[in-house]
Each structure stands twice: as structure tokens, then as C-alpha cells.
Amino acid sequence: MDTPQVQNLIRGKWAAFSGQGKEIRNPSNGAIIAEVAAEPPKFPEMFDFAKQVGGPSLRSMTIRERSRMLKDLATELNKNKERLYSLNHLTGATRKDGWYDIDGGIGTVFSFASKGVREMPDGDLHLDGGAERLSKNQTFAGQHIAVPRRGVAVHVNAFNFPVWGMLEKLAPALLAGMPAIVKSASSTSYLAAECVRLLEESGILPAGAIQFIAGSAAGIADCLGPQDVLSFTGSCETASFFRSHRAVAAGGPRFIAEQDSLNASILGFHSEPGTPEFDLFIQEAAREITTKAGQKCTASRRLIVPAEFTDNVIEALSDRLSEVVVGDPGLDEVEMGPLVSLEQKREVLDKLRILEREAPKVCGSNENRRMRGADSEFGAFVAPTLLLCPEPGEARSIHEIEAFGPVSCILPCRDADQAAALANKGGGSLVASVFTNEPEEARRIAVAVAAWHGRLYFNNRDSMNEATGHGSPLAPMIHGGPGRAGGGEELGGVRGVMQYMQRTAVQASPNLMAAITGQWVKGATRNSTGAHPFRRYFNDLQIGEALTTGSRIVSEKDIQLFSEFTGDKFYAHTDDAAAKRNPLFPGKVAHGYLLLSFAAGLFVDPAEGPVLANTGLSDLAFRKPVSPGESIRAKLTVARKKRRTDDYGEVRWQVTIENQAGEIVAEYELHTFVANRPLPGRAENSSP
């Protein structure tokens, strides 16, 4: 019987290969699962297809449309995820392990879809920060914009998370508008390939948006150019190869690396046995050792504990690890499966022998452990293993060598300062966790270790029921770390999308800037249609559309009534003599919030119409006090628009409040929801 092939997706077609392939074996029993191509495809053709077909197709869509595409893709994957779970156990992962990979990956796509809708503009470019005033009279402004890079996103993924590891790179790339060539690790490529098939079968992706390689990728780096992005997850050695490749070293593509990481977990010095924090530490340490058989880039490799609690930690953690059921991950009762391959097992055991020279084993042996439904001889099994390093400050290998399997080492220490120093000896990590209920201890450790870690995770009795775990990267937070961890950053919400976009500084007159960015800029032309803007629907409102109200005098009686009604009797509003002693006021002045209320009374159109709700305001600043007898007026300008649903969108209005001399006394951005069209049951209004 022919061995099944894991095919490549090239130029929109799944391609079988001929000749000798590379075998993939079931890590539980050594049986052959499939094979991948031993020869690489023609990468120049794949790059051309991505640039000539995939890139233009994605860039023809708005950011909002790409966000919707991601949501639809995630929905499709979610409906068909059992196809992925049916292959999950072949990777050595239990159903629970697969949840982190499969459901975690799908959730990440949903998260980026939401970020695109909520935090990015509707159009074809993203604005990074606000407009900068570059001239005294507001005739020259600056703004940072971000547009899709015009190359290819090349994703080289690790074996341990074939679904999540692919989707967490793919989602921000597609949202940014870049096509991707995905290189899956061969040993688990059949699961990644099935995920890509689901994406392709959905019919949601435009042609050329994704291509896929399961087998050899030799020569792929030769095709990289200055508009491409290379995002890599894997070993330090392979990262060094890419980093030093002539195409990368010459300053061509953007390079993102997430590589080896000797992450640490710290038990607080007040988290003695019997406290919730001690129990949490043991619970999460055991989870990090056994989830995915310890094959996680975020797994906690070094357990830093107060010296006086060392024996307690060894006993509690050894007891928990000894109860872990190891075997065929397809069985319901199995809690930990094998490593991904016999090759990976040999590598872990080789490194374990080096580590044991400095840190003897205190728990972990295959000899007396029965493998449920698996072959201990041909399976890639390594028992959950715990080491103890009695002199961690003098040790070297424990801070330099990562056994990428179910292995962690206990490092006793004397105080929080030494704990932080030991965590930092890893040379740069993806994550460090701290289990403490002492705020000052948490702050002290955070300040001491933050420079060496991409993420800091604190857990205690207050957060224990909702905290996501030491080893769980989340889409809104950056995933990466300095130094040994590679120096890259993935995820992080819109920050992750920006990895695939080019940030450019634009300088122009306010009118030109507004035309480029699709947002009103101070100094740009304000236009009136003759109709009150609150009578116009979302689709009809134009950027720069404006209203200037009539004036209202602010009387002393107004100020007094507002003080009595609200209870805000601050002396600057009630005591003229005291107010004059304040260097900021000429005497008794109006409340700032009274001015906002009067401004709303000046510009709000009270009748039922397109405006559905006022949802808030931002960037409020009170610029100049208003004394009794002075007058104010408001200027309202459509500054930004963003579609929310098919029925309504969000309009943000720039509001300035001026006094009788034309001086700005307050300004802010008003947020409203505005209907796209007449709602059912409502009469038509006067909108043109």
C-alpha cells in the first residue's frame, strides 16, 4: 500500500511529488504515517504568484473587509475543527494539548478579526498615532501611516504547534494585506496541511493569499527581497542560519525570530506551603512539564524557589508528576503523550545527560512507568522529569541548555534579588512567571527582570480563577523576547499586524493630509452642507463636515445652580476671593463640565434622527477658564468615521468650545453611533 503524501500547495494547486520522500512516523508506536517531498519546489515561481496574484487581491480589499475575511475563516475552521482533532493524536498530543493548538489557533484568528474592526480604520491604510502639529499656524502637519508591504510573508514554523503556530503568524499577515508562504515542520505537517485545506475549501481566501510547503524548503531564503517578511520559530541554530544568510544580512527582508528560551517560574518568598500561591506554583509547574510533553517554547524550564521551601516543592511536584498517565494520546485516560519523534527523544536525552552533571534527577524514569496503549521501545516517550541544581549561581549548563521535553529544574535561592538574577541568567526569555501575593515583591521582581523577558506573568489568589497560565501566549499581548529568545515580537494585537506593514512619515498641509488619511486634521477646511450634521446618515456624512453654533452667555447664576445641582462646590466656582488666590484663575469661574453641558445644548439636534447614541468622549482638555458674563460657542467637525455594522457606524467629531474672543476654552473628541439608513419604523428625515 502506498504511503500517503503530505502535498504542497503551490500556485493555487495541491502538488503531489515523485521520487523518494521523507517518512513521518507515529511517535507512539513508530508506524509510518505519511511522507513529504525531499526535494524543494520552485520557489521563484511561488514568490511571483504571491506577489502578482495574492498581494494585489488582498490589497484590493479594505482593512475592514480583510477583518471580515478573518472572522469568516475562523468560523469555518471552528465548524470543521474535528477534522483537525482527528489527526491531533498522531503528533503525540492529547486532546487537551490539541485544545491549545487547534482551538487556540482559531481563537487567535477571531481575535485579530476583532482587532481589525475595532482598532484599525476601515480603509486601505492604518494610522499609527495621531497627527503632529509641525508649524505655528497649523499650515503644515505630520502623520505616520502604515501600508501593506509589497512582498511575501514567509513563515517558517516549528513542529510543536502545527495549527496555532501557523495561524498566529498568518492572521496578522492577511489582515495587513500580505500573502504568505507557509513552511510547516515536516514531522507534523499533515495536521498543518489539513488546516490549510480547510482554509482553501472555504472559498473565502483570494487566490494566492496562501501557499504551503510540507517538505524541503532548501533555497527559500535565496528568494527574499526588501519588501518581504521572514518570520521564524525554532532553534537558535536555524535562526542563526537565516540571520546570517546574505539575503537577510544585506538588509533586505524584515526578520522576526522566536527561538530557544529558558523560561523561569519564581515562587514568592511569602508563598509558603499551604498558601494558594504555593499550590498554584505546583499546579502550573506540573502543567508546563507535561503539556505537549514539555515541547513548548514557553514551557517553564527553571523553577526558582526559596531555599527553605525546596524540599516541599520537590515532594509536592514529584507526587503530582508521578500520577501523570503517559501513553497513546488518543486514549481518554492518557494525560501526556510522546515527544514528536524518536529523533527528538534522542536529543532530549542527550541534553538531559549534560544537565544532570550540574543538576541531579529527583523525579522521572521510564523504567517503572507503564505506557498506556503505546510501545515504550518504538515510541518517543520521556517520563516527566525534575532536576535539582543545588548551586544555581555557579551552574552554567542549566542556564544555557534547553532540553525541549518534559524536563524542568529546581533552583533554590536566598532572596528576591537572587531569584531575579537567576531568571536573567537565561540570557533572554519569552516569559517569566511569579507566584506571589506581596505587591512590593511583585514590583521589585518585575523591575529587575523586565529587560530580559518578553512577557511577565503574575498569579495569586486574586487572579487564580481567570489567569490564563504561564505558558499561554495571548493574541492581544506580544509574544517574543530579547537575547536568546530571538529579539522578535509576534502577536500583540495591532502591533503584530504592523510587522507586515511599512510605517511611513507623511508631512503635508492639513487639507492634503486629510485627503491622504481620510481623517480631518486641525487646520483643514471645514465644510457646511446647510443641513444640521445630526440630521445626516453615516453614509452621507463627509470628513470635514462642520457646524458652528450660536453663542450662550455663562452667568453667575448658571455657575451657582450647577454647583447646587451637582454638589461640585469646589472653591474656584463658589468663592471669588479664594479663586483669585489661585494662580490659575482670575476669580470665580465656570465648571468645565458645565461648559461641556452647555456646548451639547448648543449643537445637539433634539429630534429623532440618524444619531443613535453618544458613546463617550476622549482627549478632553480645558484650555482657558470662563468667567461669569463671558460667552461660549461650539464648533463641531466630522473627524473620523468607522463602520460598525450594516446598520450603523461610529462617527467621531472634533469639538472645540470658544469664548467671545475666539479663544479655545475646551476641546475634545465626541463619539457617536449614527445610522447608515432609516431604521424600520422611523420616518424619513431631511438628510439629502
Disulfide bonds with the S-S distance in Angstrom:
none
